[in-house]
Amino acid sequence: MSRRRKPLRCVAQRGVLLLLAVTLAGCGSTDAAPTGPLDGLWVGDELSFTLRGGHVEALVVHEAKCTDNGGCETTYGGEVAGRWLGVPAINITAGGYVITGQFSNGYQVSGSVVMGDDQACCRVIGAWSADRKAPLPQPGVDGGSTDGGALRGTVDWNGASLGDLHPGPSRQPGTTTGSDALSTAQQAAHVELLKVRSAVGVGGIVQDAALAQAAQAHAQFYVTHAQQYKAKGLSPHAEDAAFGDGFTGVNAGERVTKAGFTGPPGAEVMAFTGSAAGAIRGWMATVYHRLPLVAPGAVSFGYGAAVAPAGTKGGAAEVINFSARASRADDPIVVFPWPGQTGVDSAWSGNEGPQPPPPPNGYPSGPVITAHVASATAWGAHTLEDSDGNAVSHVFLDADNDPNMKTFDRHAVALYSDSPLLAGETYTVRLKLTVGGAERTLAWHFTTQ
């Protein structure tokens, strides 16, 4: 007979015992201070939720683990079903969680959380906090859906989405919320990013001033010390204090923290093109760097760019720092190229670091095709067909066979043909996957240029 172990006070991997204290005042808004907490998306390191009409809904507890002295491990986290009164105070007991909280102003809330009970191997007990990151999504504008949007999507993308799952639902541009205090270049980058997110049906994204400050400082540091980077062989994503002026942190996490950002961490991407449009086109052509640009869970971002003075060898650099919440099962499905897209490049050079596994005969390959489905529990058969229905051989990547996919987006898959595709040809992608215990089909076509 097994002996029940005494519960322990455990620290979760995502920092349940840390309290965030910095208020992001309305994501750059200059409006008067609100008299109460604002409806919208609230995000913290420990949990995220939507506040709507004074009620908490769509509550997601971020993953936390604890281990007792005997080695027994318990994992907590995930969606918590229900809708609770949130104003003026939060008091939730559901799904093995006890969560209380108090709004300190229109943009910040904090409280305590207990994960697990006396019957569990161990519990997580600590504090949590969250900031309001974005307004409520508008149906058809920000990708918001409260009726199964991940499975509904845009009905059939004018006939270009062929399966029983559809991407979307949004295909409308978001607003440049939070951009009014930023530079012209940062606002231009925001517009370019919104174009991409609108096209794939994922909706808008907020630009955060602190993330933008961190990205700008790093871009400038890189071009200032480009020759030192080259001589040392240092990763562009790192900084070395010994290089001199402009050092703001060894890694992206340190840099965004120094800039005053306190939200959930996300990816950093870099390019060296000389323009925001060029950088985004380059990132979207890749496997791994594309994923954070179109992630449904991307909460906010900051863009920075710098060009070395004429006559120097610093070149140019573009940087985006992202903040992202945990994926949710009701996130919209995102595919690229999007259904019905025309003018798709027929080849890809493989120019990405880290470089994805090359095709059998090396690069160039066909264009990178990706799909993000947070509700998928397994992926099955995958095909790429030409306009005559002939199978096109290809590389297929997912979290099970590629460690970088697991790191960058474990809910996404990628495929690219072994050789460049034909120009002016229509190709069809078919993916089998398991959603809700049933096999579903995600299929769509696009046309090369």
N, C-alpha and C positions, 0 to 999 in steps of 0.2 A: 504494500500500500504506500503510495507516495505521500510525502509530507509537504503541506502547504508552507511556502516560505513567507516570511514577514515582508510586507511591502516596503519599498525604499523610496526615499526622496531622490529622484533621478534627474539629471540634466539631459535634456533632449539635444540631438545633434544640431537642430536648427536654432538653438539658443532660447529655449523657453524661459530661462531665468533672467534674460536681459530685458530691460525696459527702455523703449525708445522715447526720447523726450523732445526731439526737434519737430516743430510744426512746419509743414510745407503749406504756406498760406495760400490755399486755393490754387495751387499749381501755377503761380505767376499772376493770378488775378489781382486787379487793383480795386475791386469792388469793396464796399464797406463791409466791416466784419459782420457775419450773420449772427442772429440772436440765438440760434440753436443749431444742432448738427444738420448738415446738408445731405439730402438724398444723393446717392451715387455709389461708386465702387470704393470700398475701404480696404486697404491692403496693409498687412504687417508681416513681420518675419514669422510669426507663429500661426496666424490665421487671417483669412480674408472673408469678406461678406458684402452683400448689397444692402444698403439702407433705403427703404422705399416706404414713404408715407408713415414714417416713425416706427417701422418694423424692420427687424433683421431677417434676411432671407438669403438663400444661396450661400450658406456658411460652409467654408472649406477649412479644415484644420490641416496645417502643413505637417509633413511627416516628422515624427519624433520617436526615438528609440530609447529604451533604458534597459539596464542589465543589473540583476541583483547579485549578491555576493556568491551565490551558487552557480552563476553563469546563465541563469534563465533570462531570456531576452524577450521583450514585448515591443511591438511596433504599433504606434497610434497614428492616426491621420486619415484624411479623406473627407468626403462630403457628409454633412449632417443634415438629415431631412427634417424640415419643419419651418415654421415662421413664428417669430417671437417679437414681443414688444421691445423696442430698443430705446425709446426716448421716454423719460430722461435717463433711464438706466437699463443695462442689459442683465438679464438673469435667466440663463439657459441651463437646463438639465435634460440632456438627451444623448442617446447613442454612446453612453459611457463617459460623457464629458460633463463637467460642471464649469460653466463659464460665466463670470460676472464682469461688469465693466461700467465705466462712467465717462460720459463725454465731457471733456474739459473746455471745448469750444466747438466751432462749426467744422473743424478740420482734424481733430485728434480725439482718440478714445484710448483708454487703458484700463487694465483690470487684472484679474487673477484667473488661472485655469488649473483644473485637475483633470488628468487623463487617466482613466482606469478607476477601479474600486478595490475594496479589500479582498476581493476574490482573485484579483489579477496577480500575476507573477511580480510585477512592480508597477509603480505609478510614476507619472510625471506631474510635478507640482511646481508652479511658478507664476510668473507675470507675463502679460502680453500687452501689446499696443498696436494701433493701426492708425494710418493717416488716410484722409480722403484723397484719392488719386485722380478720379475722373467723375464727370456727371453720369447720370443714368443713360445707358445706350438708348438711342431712338430707333424704333423698329424700322428696318430698311435703310438705316443710315450708319449706325455704329456696329452692325453685326449682332445686335441684341435680339434675343428670342427667349420667351419663357415657355414655349410649347414644343420642345424637342428640336431646336434649331440645328443641332449637330446631325440629326437624321433627316431633317426636312430640307434645309438649304434653299437655294434658288431653284424653282421647280425643275427645270431641265436645261437651263442656260441656252434657251432657244434651240433646243434639240441637240446640243453638243455634249450634254451630260447624259450618259446612256445606261447607267446602272440603277439600282434601287436605293442608293445613297447619293446625295448631291452636295457639292460644296456650297459655301455661302453662310448666311443668306444675303449679306450686304454687297452691293456693287456701286455704292454711292460714296463720294469723297467725304472724309471726316473734316472737322474744323481744326485750325492750327491753335488749339487751346494751349495757353501757356507760352506762346511765342512772342507776345507783344514786348517783352523786356529783353529779347535776344537780338543778336546781330542780323544783318541782312542775309549773310551767308547761312546762318543757322535757320532762319525762317525759310530760305530757299530749299535747304535740305529737308525741312519738315514737309514742304509741299511735295517734293520728289518721293519721299517715303509714303506719304498719304496716297499718292497716285498708285503705287504698287499695291498697298494694302487694300485700297478700294477695288482694284482690278481683280484681285484674287478672292474678294468677298469677305475679308476679315474685319474691316471697319477701321476706325480712327485710332490715334495714339497721341498721348500728351507729351510735349517736350518740357523737360524739367530743367530749371536754371542751374541747379547744382551739378547735375549730370553733364550739362553742356559746358559748364566751367571746367570740370575735370577733363572732358574730352578735348577742349580747346588747349588746355595747358599741356596735355600729353602730345598733341599734334605739334605744338610749338617746340617742345623739348626734343622731339624726334628730329625735326628738320634742323634745329640748331646744332645737334650733336650727331648728325647722320654719319660723318666720317668715323667718329669714335664707335658708333654702333657697328659699322662695317669692320673696323680693325679688331674689335673684340669678339665679333660674331654673336652679339647680344640680340635676343629676340626683340622685334619692334614693340611687343606688348609689355616689355619690362623697362625699367629705368634704373640707372646706376648713379647714385649720389656723387660718385667721384668724377662724373662727366662735367659737373659744374652747375651753372645757373639754370633755374627753372625746375629743379627736381621737386616732384610732388608725391612720390610714393613708388615703391618697387613694383607693385602690381596694380591692376585696375581697382581691386577692392580697397586698397589703401588710398588711392587717388580720389575715388568718389567719396570716401569717408572724410578725407581732408577737406573736400569741397563743401561738406555739410550735408551730404545725402544720407538719409537714414532708412530708405525703403528696402524692399527685398532685392538681393543682388541678381544680376543677369550677365549676359555675354558682352564682350568687347570685340568689335570688328575694326579692322584697319585696311586702308587702301592707299595707293600712291599715284593717283591719276591727275590731280590738279583741279577737280571739280566735283561737286556733290552728285551731279547727274552721272558722271563717269564712274564714281565710286559705287553708287547704288546699282548701276548696270553691271559692273564687275562682280559685286557681291551676289547679285541675283543669278549670275551665270554659274555659280559654284554649287557644291553639295552642302557643305557645312555652314559657310558664312551666310547663305540665303536664309537658313532656318530661323534665326532670331528676328529677321526683318519682317517676316510674315507670321510670326507666332501669335495665336490668339491670346496667349497669356502675357504678351508684352504689355506692361502697364505704362511705362514711360521710357523716354530715351533722351540723350543729349548728344549734339553733334559739334565737332570741332574740326577746323582745317587750318593748315598753315603752309606757306610757300617760302622757301629760302630766298634771301636777297639775290638779285642778279649777280652773276659772277662767282657765286659759291656753289658747292656741290651737295647742298642739303636736299634738293628736290622738293617734293610736295608730299603731304600726308593728310589723310582724312580719317577721323576716328568717330565711332558711335559707341557710347556706353548705354546699355539697356538695363532696365529693371523689369523683372518678370515674376508673376505669381505662378503658383502651381497650376498645371493643366487640370481642366475639369471635363467630365464626361459630356457635358452639354456644350463644349466649345464648338464653334463652327469648323467643318472640314475645310482644309486648305490644300489646293493642288496648284502646281506650277509646272509647265505652262497651264494657264487656266482653260476651262472648256471653251472651245471655239476660237482660241487665240490664233491669230495669223502672224506672219512675219517672224516666226520663231527661228533662231539661228539653227543651222543644220549640223553644226559641229561645236565641240568644246575642247580647248587645249589641255585641260587638266591642271591649269595654273592656279593652284591653291595650296596653302600650307596650314595644316597637314594635307598632303595630297591623298585623295581617295584611291583605293586599289585600281590600278590601270586595267584596261581591257586586255585580252590575250595578246594582241599585237601592239599594245601600247597606245598612247594618245597620238592624234586626236580621237575622241570618241564622238558619239552623238550628243545632243544637248541633254543637260541634266533635268530629269523629271522627278519631282518630289510630291509626296502626299503626307499630310499630318491628320491623323484621326485619333483624338484622345480617347474616344470610347472603344477603340479596337482592343480586344484582348489577345488576338492572334492574327497573323498574316498567313495567307495561303498562296495559291497559284498566282502567277503574275505573267502577263504577256504584253508584248508590244507588236502591233501589226501594221503593215503598210496598207495602202488604199485598196489593194487586191486581196487583203486578208491573209497575206503571208506573214509568218512569224519572223520577227527581227531579233537576232541574238543580242543579249544585253547583260550587263552587270547589275545585280540587285543587292542593295544594302539595307539592313535593318539593325536594330539594337542587338540582335542575337549573333550576327556575323561580322559586325564592324564596331569596334570599341568607341570610335569617334561618334558614330550615330547615337550610341547609348549615352555618351557624355553630352552632346549638343542638343539632342531631342529624341528621347527614347520612344516617343509616340509617332515618329516620322519614318518613312522609308524613301529610298532614292533608287532610281535606275537610269542607266544610260547605255545606248547601243554600243556594240563593240567597235563599230566604224561610223563615220559621219553619215547622216541621213541624206536622202536625195532632196534637192531644192524643189520647192513648189509642190510638195507631196503632203497628203493628209495622213496622219498616223493616229492609231487608236491605242490607248492604254487600258488594260483590264486588270484589276486587282481584286482578289478574293480575300475577305477578312471576316473575323468573327466579332459581332457586336451584340451584346445582350444574350449571348449563348446561341445565336443563330448565324448562319453563314450569309453574308451580304456581298454585294458587288459594287465596286466603285469603278466607273468606266467613263472615259471621255476622249474626245479627239482634238487635235490641234494641227496646224498647217505650217510647214517650214517656208522660209523665204529663199 
